[in-house]
Amino acid sequence: METAKHKLPQLSYAYDALEPHIDAQTMSVHHGKHHASYVSKLNESLDKAPELKSKSLEWLLTHLDEVPSRLRTSVRNNGGGHLNHTMFWQLMSPDGGGDPAGALAEAITRDFGSVDDFRGEFEALGAKVFGSGWVWLATGPDGKLSIVTTGGHDNPLMDGLTPVLVNDVWEHAYYLKHQNRRPDYLSGWWAVADWHAAGEHYQRASAQ
């Protein structure tokens, strides 16, 4: 039997490592249930289109017109859920917090005025997402940074942008701890944001 291409990534930290900002129960359900379900459903869909199994998640989401129409919604939702969550886990750390450094810090200051101004705008736009979605720091072909939001599990790659930093504003990311207080979740999240990882994303995007 052919091994499924897409797998649930192992976290580099324990489920309780991000407490008190993100609780262990939320992490367990979020990673072990929600993300695992997206991976399983994506593989089920790709079993029906074997010619797509060799394609990357990035390719699938940016070439949806080449995905059979009967599978397109599933690949968009579950492929996006898999890709977005994989990046989300990588951009958090129990040693996170602080401020960006190097080229990313310079670019944030250039494009937003200051790191504090950026944080304020990121939180405000994340709080305004209607329903389920994501808030991103992304860079465009011109190198300019922008804050964008996406609904469902869409990704800025679908609009020609490259993600640098992301926060999940689906209710399952915060509701057990914060209930309907999404702004509290957003403002507290900076304590676990991994700026080193974000800087690496920015460097790779700048080199392309």
Rosetta silent file (secondary structure, phi, psi, omega in degrees, C-alpha in Angstrom):
SEQUENCE: METAKHKLPQLSYAYDALEPHIDAQTMSVHHGKHHASYVSKLNESLDKAPELKSKSLEWLLTHLDEVPSRLRTSVRNNGGGHLNHTMFWQLMSPDGGGDPAGALAEAITRDFGSVDDFRGEFEALGAKVFGSGWVWLATGPDGKLSIVTTGGHDNPLMDGLTPVLVNDVWEHAYYLKHQNRRPDYLSGWWAVADWHAAGEHYQRASAQ
SCORE:     score description
SCORE:     0.000 S_00000001
   1 L     0.000  137.133 -179.818    0.000    0.000    0.000 S_00000001
   2 L   -70.732  134.760  179.012    1.289    3.459   -0.881 S_00000001
   3 L   -73.831  138.047  178.283    2.177    5.575    2.129 S_00000001
   4 L   -60.942  136.945 -177.931    0.167    8.768    2.499 S_00000001
   5 L   -69.017  -45.052 -171.484    2.212   11.764    1.432 S_00000001
   6 L   -95.412  132.470 -176.081    0.955   14.227    3.997 S_00000001
   7 L  -130.996  151.641  175.521    1.536   13.616    7.686 S_00000001
   8 L   -68.115  122.875 -178.589    0.748   15.420   10.904 S_00000001
   9 L   -71.615  144.434  173.007    3.983   17.184   11.907 S_00000001
  10 L   -75.657  140.699  176.819    5.500   16.506   15.295 S_00000001
  11 L   -80.285  152.372  178.247    5.742   19.567   17.500 S_00000001
  12 L   -89.593    5.399 -179.667    9.118   20.689   18.784 S_00000001
  13 L  -145.479  160.454  179.922    7.578   21.407   22.206 S_00000001
  14 L   -74.552  160.645 -179.434    5.125   19.732   24.593 S_00000001
  15 L   -59.757  -29.126 -178.438    1.432   20.591   24.619 S_00000001
  16 L   -94.157    4.874 -172.576    1.844   22.422   27.936 S_00000001
  17 L   -72.032  -19.817 -177.149    5.001   24.305   26.907 S_00000001
  18 L   -98.417    4.471  177.503    3.162   27.463   25.808 S_00000001
  19 L   -67.668  150.909    5.701    1.225   27.902   29.037 S_00000001
  20 L   -87.452    1.934 -173.002   -0.149   30.121   30.446 S_00000001
  21 L   -74.332  -39.448  172.713   -0.707   31.854   27.115 S_00000001
  22 L  -129.975  121.653 -171.942   -2.000   28.763   25.301 S_00000001
  23 L   -79.507  158.696 -175.432   -3.214   25.951   27.540 S_00000001
  24 H   -62.858  -37.661 -179.222   -2.326   22.283   27.141 S_00000001
  25 H   -64.715  -43.553  177.355   -5.911   21.174   26.474 S_00000001
  26 H   -60.601  -44.879 -179.769   -6.280   23.629   23.612 S_00000001
  27 H   -61.923  -42.077 -179.199   -2.959   22.505   22.128 S_00000001
  28 H   -62.202  -46.718 -179.982   -3.923   18.829   22.426 S_00000001
  29 H   -70.177  -42.052 -175.809   -7.265   19.305   20.688 S_00000001
  30 H   -64.339  -50.647 -178.835   -5.944   21.802   18.158 S_00000001
  31 H   -79.646  -49.399 -172.192   -2.952   19.752   17.013 S_00000001
  32 H   -77.727  -21.312 -179.178   -4.088   16.217   17.762 S_00000001
  33 H  -111.302  -61.438 -175.452   -7.689   16.525   16.584 S_00000001
  34 H   -64.746  -55.888 -177.784   -8.215   19.510   14.267 S_00000001
  35 H   -62.742  -41.877  179.651   -4.902   19.455   12.403 S_00000001
  36 H   -59.126  -36.638  179.414   -4.878   15.656   12.284 S_00000001
  37 H   -66.859  -39.752  178.241   -8.330   15.718   10.704 S_00000001
  38 H   -62.476  -41.737 -179.772   -7.217   18.107    7.946 S_00000001
  39 H   -63.782  -46.057 -178.908   -4.301   15.825    7.098 S_00000001
  40 H   -61.640  -45.655 -178.207   -6.501   12.726    7.018 S_00000001
  41 H   -69.562  -33.652  175.947   -9.167   14.344    4.839 S_00000001
  42 H   -63.911  -46.530  179.521   -6.563   15.778    2.459 S_00000001
  43 H   -62.723  -37.991  176.712   -5.020   12.350    1.951 S_00000001
  44 H   -60.538  -41.959  179.309   -8.469   10.849    1.373 S_00000001
  45 H   -66.385  -42.886 -177.781   -9.113   13.417   -1.351 S_00000001
  46 H   -70.854  -21.557  173.475   -5.741   12.874   -3.011 S_00000001
  47 H   -61.485  -25.073 -179.702   -6.369    9.119   -3.070 S_00000001
  48 L   -88.654   -4.989  178.030   -9.029    9.983   -5.654 S_00000001
  49 L  -142.403   71.690 -173.837   -6.517   11.943   -7.768 S_00000001
  50 H   -55.876  -25.618 -179.281   -3.212   10.025   -7.594 S_00000001
  51 H   -67.103  -14.521 -179.646   -1.602   12.366  -10.106 S_00000001
  52 H   -96.805   -5.831 -174.040   -1.671   15.083   -7.441 S_00000001
  53 L   -66.071  -25.384 -179.207    0.028   13.101   -4.674 S_00000001
  54 L   -84.362   -5.871 -176.206    3.498   14.249   -5.701 S_00000001
  55 L   -82.994  146.833  177.694    2.500   17.921   -5.556 S_00000001
  56 L   -76.449  162.878  175.493    3.423   20.136   -2.616 S_00000001
  57 H   -59.442  -41.105 -179.958    0.820   21.856   -0.489 S_00000001
  58 H   -61.035  -42.210  179.189    1.973   25.190   -1.901 S_00000001
  59 H   -63.847  -45.351 -178.040    1.461   23.935   -5.450 S_00000001
  60 H   -58.805  -43.258 -176.003   -1.997   22.577   -4.676 S_00000001
  61 H   -75.592  -23.661  179.717   -3.197   25.842   -3.171 S_00000001
  62 H   -99.421    0.042  176.892   -1.802   27.993   -5.967 S_00000001
  63 L  -131.790   41.697 -177.270   -3.028   25.696   -8.770 S_00000001
  64 H   -60.450  -26.223  178.885   -6.530   24.913   -7.589 S_00000001
  65 H   -67.775  -14.790  177.851   -7.793   25.278  -11.149 S_00000001
  66 H   -97.847   -0.431  175.078   -5.790   22.142  -11.965 S_00000001
  67 L   -89.266  133.642  179.089   -7.411   20.149   -9.151 S_00000001
  68 L   -50.458  138.074 -173.093  -10.499   18.172  -10.283 S_00000001
  69 H   -57.167  -33.316 -178.133  -13.594   20.209   -9.501 S_00000001
  70 H   -68.871  -18.351 -177.624  -15.103   17.458   -7.348 S_00000001
  71 H  -110.101   -6.334 -168.544  -12.072   17.621   -5.027 S_00000001
  72 H   -62.366  -44.167 -178.516  -11.272   21.319   -5.177 S_00000001
  73 H   -64.762  -42.591  179.446  -13.138   22.441   -2.069 S_00000001
  74 H   -64.219  -43.533 -179.921  -11.689   19.633    0.034 S_00000001
  75 H   -65.914  -39.854  178.697   -8.138   20.269   -1.172 S_00000001
  76 H   -63.387  -48.638 -176.063   -8.533   23.997   -0.571 S_00000001
  77 H   -72.826  -48.716 -175.074   -9.929   23.603    2.942 S_00000001
  78 H   -81.045  -36.130  174.705   -7.912   20.633    4.174 S_00000001
  79 H   -66.052  -41.827  176.837   -4.706   21.419    2.289 S_00000001
  80 H   -65.069  -41.175  177.883   -4.888   24.980    3.539 S_00000001
  81 H   -61.190  -40.044  178.722   -5.616   23.798    7.061 S_00000001
  82 H   -66.648  -48.645 -177.737   -2.581   21.516    6.959 S_00000001
  83 H   -65.629  -46.411 -176.727   -0.224   24.153    5.525 S_00000001
  84 H   -63.789  -44.275 -179.402   -1.422   27.005    7.741 S_00000001
  85 H   -67.632  -37.390  178.613   -1.258   24.992   10.946 S_00000001
  86 H   -58.813  -43.545  178.080    2.183   23.605   10.105 S_00000001
  87 H   -68.921  -39.735 -179.357    3.495   27.156    9.810 S_00000001
  88 H   -58.147  -47.223  179.372    1.582   28.279   12.911 S_00000001
  89 H   -61.473  -38.778 -177.526    3.234   25.636   15.128 S_00000001
  90 H   -69.413  -21.723 -176.332    6.662   26.585   13.777 S_00000001
  91 L   -97.816   17.063  173.129    6.110   30.250   14.613 S_00000001
  92 E  -127.871  151.315 -179.138    5.537   29.632   18.317 S_00000001
  93 L  -157.020  144.605  172.993    8.030   28.665   20.984 S_00000001
  94 L   -63.835  -15.925  176.288    8.198   28.407   24.771 S_00000001
  95 L  -102.555   19.241 -177.476   11.265   30.638   24.352 S_00000001
  96 L   -78.202 -165.511 -178.419    9.355   33.120   22.199 S_00000001
  97 L    94.878 -167.898 -178.889    8.419   36.694   22.856 S_00000001
  98 L    75.011 -151.197 -175.943   10.576   39.777   22.755 S_00000001
  99 L  -124.368  155.811  173.459   11.080   41.755   19.571 S_00000001
 100 L   -65.067  161.159  179.712   12.114   40.959   16.012 S_00000001
 101 L  -135.219  170.478  172.138   15.730   41.549   15.067 S_00000001
 102 H    63.847 -143.145 -173.971   17.861   42.079   11.993 S_00000001
 103 H   -62.024  -36.754 -179.383   16.379   42.520    8.542 S_00000001
 104 H   -66.384  -43.179  177.784   12.836   41.695    9.633 S_00000001
 105 H   -60.436  -41.487  179.321   12.889   44.336   12.380 S_00000001
 106 H   -64.064  -40.862 -179.091   14.183   46.900    9.898 S_00000001
 107 H   -68.939  -38.969  177.751   11.472   46.013    7.390 S_00000001
 108 H   -63.050  -44.894  178.617    8.712   46.190   10.012 S_00000001
 109 H   -63.218  -40.552  178.960    9.919   49.618   11.143 S_00000001
 110 H   -61.677  -43.854 -170.060   10.164   50.757    7.522 S_00000001
 111 H   -95.934  -16.039 -178.689    6.665   49.624    6.569 S_00000001
 112 H  -124.672   -7.333  179.809    4.696   50.157    9.807 S_00000001
 113 L    99.775  -45.315  177.306    6.567   52.909   11.637 S_00000001
 114 L  -164.192  165.497  176.540    7.558   50.799   14.632 S_00000001
 115 H   -64.001  -39.750  179.125    7.244   47.275   16.020 S_00000001
 116 H   -63.783  -39.969  177.541    4.592   48.498   18.477 S_00000001
 117 H   -63.706  -40.443  177.806    2.583   50.039   15.633 S_00000001
 118 H   -61.098  -48.469 -179.370    2.826   46.766   13.751 S_00000001
 119 H   -57.421  -43.872 -179.443    1.630   44.763   16.762 S_00000001
 120 H   -61.357  -43.447 -179.948   -1.322   47.085   17.244 S_00000001
 121 H   -69.049  -39.226  179.147   -2.410   46.808   13.621 S_00000001
 122 H   -61.496  -45.832  179.430   -1.896   43.023   13.582 S_00000001
 123 H   -64.934  -43.349 -177.507   -4.068   42.602   16.676 S_00000001
 124 H   -63.116  -43.828  179.892   -6.756   44.974   15.385 S_00000001
 125 H   -70.388  -37.208  176.873   -7.084   43.235   12.035 S_00000001
 126 H   -62.939  -37.774  179.871   -7.027   39.807   13.665 S_00000001
 127 H   -68.469  -25.676 -176.074   -9.842   40.837   15.991 S_00000001
 128 H   -87.270   -7.519  179.451  -11.952   42.002   13.033 S_00000001
 129 L   -59.995  124.690 -178.815  -11.852   38.693   11.137 S_00000001
 130 L   -84.171  121.986 -179.134  -15.481   37.647   10.822 S_00000001
 131 L    76.084 -137.332 -173.867  -15.937   34.016   11.791 S_00000001
 132 L   -98.663  139.827  179.238  -12.986   31.695   11.257 S_00000001
 133 E   175.662 -160.019 -173.260   -9.709   32.717    9.693 S_00000001
 134 E  -141.408  153.078  172.634   -6.122   33.843   10.041 S_00000001
 135 E  -121.731  133.955 -169.465   -4.103   37.046   10.361 S_00000001
 136 E  -129.069  148.874  158.967   -0.753   37.206    8.579 S_00000001
 137 E  -101.653  124.175 -175.829    2.357   39.283    8.110 S_00000001
 138 E  -136.476  160.140  177.627    3.314   38.741    4.483 S_00000001
 139 E  -120.971  143.908 -179.034    5.697   40.128    1.926 S_00000001
 140 L   -98.780  178.153  179.242    4.967   40.856   -1.711 S_00000001
 141 L   -57.682  -25.208  179.572    7.092   40.613   -4.858 S_00000001
 142 L   -86.281   -0.017  179.092    8.248   44.193   -4.230 S_00000001
 143 L    86.336   -4.395 -178.433    9.549   43.268   -0.768 S_00000001
 144 L   -78.640  137.280  177.229    6.987   45.399    1.043 S_00000001
 145 E   -84.853  146.673  174.718    5.422   43.920    4.184 S_00000001
 146 E  -147.868  156.636  174.120    1.671   43.975    4.734 S_00000001
 147 E  -101.734  125.798 -179.516   -0.830   42.579    7.217 S_00000001
 148 E  -131.407  155.823  174.465   -3.555   40.531    5.560 S_00000001
 149 E  -120.627  151.008  177.290   -6.375   38.340    6.790 S_00000001
 150 E  -132.051  147.477  176.383   -7.833   35.241    5.174 S_00000001
 151 E   -91.210  159.498  179.902  -11.084   33.405    5.744 S_00000001
 152 L    57.557 -129.456  177.323  -11.354   29.668    6.302 S_00000001
 153 L  -117.747   30.103  175.526   -7.974   28.088    5.599 S_00000001
 154 L   -69.222  158.613 -174.128   -6.919   30.263    2.680 S_00000001
 155 L  -129.194  144.661  178.634   -3.277   31.309    2.532 S_00000001
 156 H   -56.296  -23.382  176.764   -1.649   34.529    1.236 S_00000001
 157 H   -55.323  -30.172 -178.131    0.230   32.403   -1.304 S_00000001
 158 H   -68.513  -16.292  177.741   -3.056   32.220   -3.189 S_00000001
 159 H  -112.766   17.868  176.107   -2.798   35.988   -3.753 S_00000001
 160 L    81.190   14.440  178.821    0.879   36.042   -4.693 S_00000001
 161 L  -106.867  157.668  179.218    2.160   36.936   -1.220 S_00000001
 162 E  -113.142  121.350 -178.285    4.661   35.035    0.936 S_00000001
 163 E   -67.821  143.577  177.399    3.762   34.483    4.607 S_00000001
 164 E  -118.876  -40.191 -177.683    6.234   35.570    7.280 S_00000001
 165 E  -146.351  147.854 -178.507    4.194   35.360   10.504 S_00000001
 166 E  -149.568  146.072  169.612    0.707   34.031   11.263 S_00000001
 167 E  -129.324  140.032 -177.989   -1.797   33.756   14.068 S_00000001
 168 E   -87.993  121.917  177.866   -4.824   31.460   14.023 S_00000001
 169 L  -114.268   20.587  165.528   -8.098   33.191   14.901 S_00000001
 170 L   -64.464  147.611 -179.027  -10.402   30.210   14.503 S_00000001
 171 H   -59.515  -31.740 -177.344  -12.308   29.789   17.769 S_00000001
 172 H   -66.891  -12.707  179.154  -10.727   26.388   18.377 S_00000001
 173 H   -78.673  -19.342 -171.566   -7.363   28.178   18.771 S_00000001
 174 L  -145.732   -9.412 -165.698   -8.428   30.107   21.867 S_00000001
 175 H   -68.712  -34.403 -178.513  -11.988   29.431   23.040 S_00000001
 176 H   -61.503  -33.820 -178.604  -11.296   26.974   25.863 S_00000001
 177 H   -95.825  -42.724 -170.980   -9.148   29.554   27.639 S_00000001
 178 H  -106.397   -3.552 -175.211  -10.415   32.915   26.393 S_00000001
 179 L    50.839 -124.444 -176.468  -14.039   32.148   25.403 S_00000001
 180 L   -91.548   11.380 -175.987  -15.164   35.041   23.158 S_00000001
 181 L   -91.729   66.734 -179.706  -12.290   37.339   24.177 S_00000001
 182 H   -58.761  -40.536  178.717  -10.276   37.074   20.979 S_00000001
 183 H   -57.612  -35.070  178.043   -8.447   40.399   21.587 S_00000001
 184 H   -64.989  -41.762  177.030   -7.034   38.983   24.845 S_00000001
 185 H   -61.371  -44.740 -177.491   -5.745   35.947   22.977 S_00000001
 186 H   -64.973  -42.653 -177.851   -4.190   38.126   20.283 S_00000001
 187 H   -71.600  -33.464  178.948   -2.431   40.471   22.687 S_00000001
 188 H   -76.900  -20.938 -174.360   -1.119   37.606   24.841 S_00000001
 189 H   -63.023  -26.518 -178.358    0.114   35.611   21.862 S_00000001
 190 H   -59.637  -23.001 -178.620    3.219   37.764   21.432 S_00000001
 191 H   -68.229  -19.456  179.632    4.701   36.063   24.497 S_00000001
 192 L  -116.832   -0.848  179.080    5.067   32.823   22.495 S_00000001
 193 E   -65.335  132.714 -176.844    5.641   34.241   18.998 S_00000001
 194 L   -96.957   95.004 -177.474    8.962   32.984   17.629 S_00000001
 195 H   -68.653  -27.706  177.140   10.618   35.987   15.988 S_00000001
 196 H   -63.509  -45.714  178.295   13.687   33.947   15.075 S_00000001
 197 H   -64.199  -40.040  178.243   11.527   31.626   12.956 S_00000001
 198 H   -62.986  -39.650  177.792    9.709   34.600   11.441 S_00000001
 199 H   -61.969  -37.021  177.672   13.063   36.149   10.540 S_00000001
 200 H   -67.122  -40.059  175.863   14.047   32.968    8.742 S_00000001
 201 H   -60.173  -42.467 -178.790   10.798   33.028    6.763 S_00000001
 202 H   -66.143  -40.877  178.851   11.487   36.635    5.817 S_00000001
 203 H   -61.884  -43.310  178.838   15.050   35.880    4.726 S_00000001
 204 H   -64.103  -42.271  179.680   13.890   33.030    2.498 S_00000001
 205 H   -63.875  -39.405 -177.696   11.162   35.188    0.977 S_00000001
 206 H   -69.201  -27.631 -177.617   13.637   38.027    0.352 S_00000001
 207 H   -80.730  -15.637 -177.064   16.065   35.660   -1.360 S_00000001
 208 L   -74.132    0.000    0.000   13.474   34.412   -3.853 S_00000001
